[in-house]
């Protein structure tokens, strides 16, 4: 699909880098430094790519994408480092919030819960609790410093003029409610963005990409002026 789009000049030539962001890092640095996901992305990978390949090394010519946990991470990285990224595409981002469990511990949960008949691959609560402790020290304020929910509220005035955002979500995805709420938050903040809904698709990157094709790459090229 991408090769055909390049051949037909639907999208311009570009360098695409696929990164293993870990199973549940949310693209953050853990407080103890044992999981330096954000450092790897920002301080190591980007300088390496710019030094190794023929890039146009400025924010308008650099974009980021992700799916699920990676969608959350892509939004977080782009919003925290708007000096490095001009656009972000998030596929079914896992837009989680901190929630108290029955035993009083804190965990990560879907914003807005779920809806009847939905499907999701959201990790079990005990794993989400462990991730919250390991990646964010079990502290809501640490999570907030990396969460798109907080980042939009804190920096909407700058972000909405500098960072182009596109979100794709399926109506059968257990994260549908969270994505709809985030879409509404962006609107409340006066943030012009793209929000594409794919009917009947669950939490499946293959199905989402089959439905929207290279539209994400077209979005990056248009917003960055890559022609």
C-alpha positions as CSV (number, residue, x, y, z in Angstrom):
1,X,0.0,0.0,0.0
2,X,2.8,2.5,1.0
3,X,4.9,1.5,-2.0
4,X,2.1,2.1,-4.4
5,X,1.3,5.4,-2.8
6,X,4.9,6.5,-3.2
7,X,5.0,5.3,-6.8
8,X,1.8,7.1,-7.6
9,X,3.1,10.2,-5.7
10,X,0.2,10.1,-3.3
11,X,2.8,10.7,-0.6
12,X,6.3,12.2,-1.1
13,X,9.5,10.2,-0.4
14,X,10.1,9.9,3.4
15,X,12.1,8.0,5.9
16,X,10.0,5.7,8.2
17,X,11.6,4.4,11.4
18,X,9.9,1.6,13.3
19,X,10.8,1.6,17.0
20,X,10.2,-1.0,19.7
21,X,8.8,1.1,22.5
22,X,8.4,-1.7,24.9
23,X,5.3,-3.6,26.0
24,X,3.9,-1.1,28.4
25,X,6.2,1.9,28.7
26,X,3.8,4.5,27.5
27,X,7.0,6.0,26.0
28,X,8.0,7.4,29.4
29,X,11.1,7.2,31.5
30,X,10.5,5.2,34.7
31,X,11.4,7.2,37.9
32,X,14.2,4.8,38.8
33,X,15.8,5.1,35.4
34,X,15.6,1.4,34.6
35,X,13.2,2.0,31.6
36,X,14.5,5.1,29.7
37,X,11.9,4.9,26.9
38,X,11.5,8.7,26.5
39,X,15.3,9.3,26.7
40,X,15.8,6.6,24.0
41,X,13.3,8.3,21.7
42,X,14.2,11.9,22.2
43,X,17.9,12.0,23.2
44,X,19.2,9.0,21.3
45,X,17.1,7.9,18.4
46,X,16.3,11.2,16.8
47,X,19.9,12.5,16.9
48,X,21.1,9.1,15.5
49,X,18.6,9.2,12.6
50,X,19.5,12.8,11.7
51,X,23.2,12.1,11.9
52,X,22.9,8.9,9.8
53,X,20.4,9.6,7.1
54,X,19.6,12.5,4.8
55,X,16.9,14.1,6.8
56,X,15.5,17.6,7.0
57,X,16.1,18.0,10.7
58,X,13.4,20.3,11.9
59,X,10.1,19.8,13.6
60,X,7.9,20.4,10.5
61,X,9.7,17.6,8.8
62,X,9.4,15.1,11.7
63,X,6.2,13.3,12.7
64,X,5.3,10.5,15.1
65,X,2.7,7.7,15.1
66,X,1.6,5.0,17.5
67,X,-1.1,2.4,18.2
68,X,-2.9,1.8,21.6
69,X,-0.2,2.3,24.3
70,X,2.0,3.6,21.5
71,X,-0.8,6.0,20.5
72,X,-0.8,7.4,24.0
73,X,3.0,7.6,23.9
74,X,3.1,9.3,20.5
75,X,0.6,12.0,21.7
76,X,2.6,12.4,24.9
77,X,6.0,12.7,23.1
78,X,4.7,15.1,20.5
79,X,3.0,17.3,23.1
80,X,6.0,17.3,25.4
81,X,8.4,18.0,22.6
82,X,6.6,20.2,20.2
83,X,10.0,21.6,19.2
84,X,10.8,18.2,17.7
85,X,7.5,17.1,16.0
86,X,5.1,18.9,13.7
87,X,2.4,16.3,13.6
88,X,1.2,13.1,15.3
89,X,-1.2,10.3,14.3
90,X,-2.6,8.1,17.1
91,X,-4.4,4.9,16.2
92,X,-6.8,3.8,19.0
93,X,-4.6,5.5,21.7
94,X,-4.9,4.0,25.2
95,X,-6.0,7.3,26.8
96,X,-6.1,6.0,30.3
97,X,-6.6,7.8,33.6
98,X,-5.6,7.1,37.2
99,X,-8.4,5.4,39.1
100,X,-8.8,4.0,42.6
101,X,-9.5,0.3,42.9
102,X,-11.7,-1.4,45.5
103,X,-8.8,-2.1,47.8
104,X,-7.7,1.5,47.7
105,X,-4.7,1.1,45.4
106,X,-4.3,3.2,42.3
107,X,-4.4,1.8,38.8
108,X,-4.8,2.9,35.1
109,X,-8.2,2.7,33.7
110,X,-10.2,3.7,30.6
111,X,-11.4,7.2,30.7
112,X,-15.2,7.1,30.5
113,X,-15.3,3.3,31.0
114,X,-16.5,1.1,28.2
115,X,-19.8,0.5,26.3
116,X,-21.9,-2.6,25.7
117,X,-20.7,-4.9,23.0
118,X,-17.2,-3.4,22.8
119,X,-14.0,-5.3,22.5
120,X,-10.6,-4.3,24.0
121,X,-7.2,-5.8,24.7
122,X,-6.8,-3.6,27.8
123,X,-4.4,-5.3,30.2
124,X,-5.8,-6.9,33.4
125,X,-6.1,-4.5,36.3
126,X,-3.3,-6.1,38.3
127,X,-0.9,-5.6,35.3
128,X,-2.1,-2.0,34.8
129,X,-1.5,-1.3,38.5
130,X,2.0,-2.8,38.3
131,X,2.7,-0.6,35.2
132,X,1.5,2.5,37.0
133,X,3.9,1.8,39.9
134,X,6.9,0.8,37.7
135,X,6.6,3.5,35.1
136,X,5.1,6.4,37.1
137,X,6.1,5.5,40.7
138,X,2.5,5.0,41.6
139,X,2.1,8.8,41.7
140,X,-0.8,10.6,39.9
141,X,1.2,13.8,39.5
142,X,4.1,11.9,37.8
143,X,1.5,10.3,35.4
144,X,-0.1,13.7,34.8
145,X,3.2,15.1,33.6
146,X,3.2,12.6,30.8
147,X,-0.5,12.3,30.1
148,X,-2.1,13.9,27.0
149,X,-5.1,14.7,29.2
150,X,-3.0,17.0,31.3
151,X,-0.6,18.2,28.5
152,X,-3.5,19.5,26.4
153,X,-5.0,21.4,29.2
154,X,-1.6,22.9,30.2
155,X,-0.3,23.8,26.8
156,X,-3.3,24.1,24.4
157,X,-2.5,27.7,23.4
158,X,0.9,26.7,22.0
159,X,0.0,23.2,20.9
160,X,-3.0,24.0,18.8
161,X,-0.9,26.4,16.7
162,X,2.1,24.2,16.3
163,X,1.2,20.5,16.5
164,X,-1.2,18.9,14.1
165,X,-3.2,16.0,15.6
166,X,-5.1,13.1,13.9
167,X,-6.8,10.3,15.9
168,X,-8.3,7.1,14.4
169,X,-10.6,4.9,16.5
170,X,-13.0,2.1,15.8
171,X,-16.6,2.1,17.2
172,X,-16.2,-1.5,18.5
173,X,-13.0,-0.7,20.4
174,X,-13.2,-0.7,24.2
175,X,-11.2,2.6,24.1
176,X,-13.9,4.3,22.0
177,X,-15.4,6.2,25.0
178,X,-11.9,7.5,26.1
179,X,-11.1,8.6,22.6
180,X,-14.5,10.4,22.2
181,X,-13.9,12.2,25.5
182,X,-10.4,13.2,24.4
183,X,-11.8,14.5,21.1
184,X,-14.3,16.6,23.1
185,X,-11.5,17.9,25.3
186,X,-9.6,19.0,22.2
187,X,-12.7,20.8,21.0
188,X,-13.2,22.5,24.3
189,X,-9.6,23.8,24.1
190,X,-10.2,25.2,20.7
191,X,-7.9,22.6,19.2
192,X,-8.5,22.0,15.5
193,X,-7.7,18.4,14.8
194,X,-8.8,15.3,12.8
195,X,-10.8,12.6,14.5
196,X,-11.7,9.7,12.2
197,X,-14.2,7.1,13.3
198,X,-14.1,3.6,11.7
199,X,-17.5,1.8,12.1
200,X,-17.4,-1.7,13.5
201,X,-13.7,-2.0,14.0
202,X,-12.3,-3.2,17.3
203,X,-8.8,-2.8,18.8
204,X,-6.9,-4.0,15.7
205,X,-4.3,-2.0,13.9
206,X,-4.5,-4.1,10.8
207,X,-8.2,-3.4,10.5
208,X,-7.8,0.3,11.2
209,X,-5.0,0.6,8.7
210,X,-7.0,-1.4,6.1
211,X,-9.8,1.1,6.6
212,X,-7.8,4.4,6.4
213,X,-4.7,3.3,4.4
214,X,-2.0,5.8,3.9
215,X,-4.2,8.7,5.0
216,X,-1.9,9.2,8.1
217,X,1.1,9.7,5.8
218,X,-0.9,12.1,3.6
219,X,-1.8,14.0,6.8
220,X,1.9,14.3,7.9
221,X,2.9,15.4,4.4
222,X,0.2,18.0,4.1
223,X,0.6,19.4,7.6
224,X,4.4,19.6,7.3
225,X,4.5,20.9,3.7
226,X,6.6,18.0,2.5
227,X,6.0,18.6,-1.2
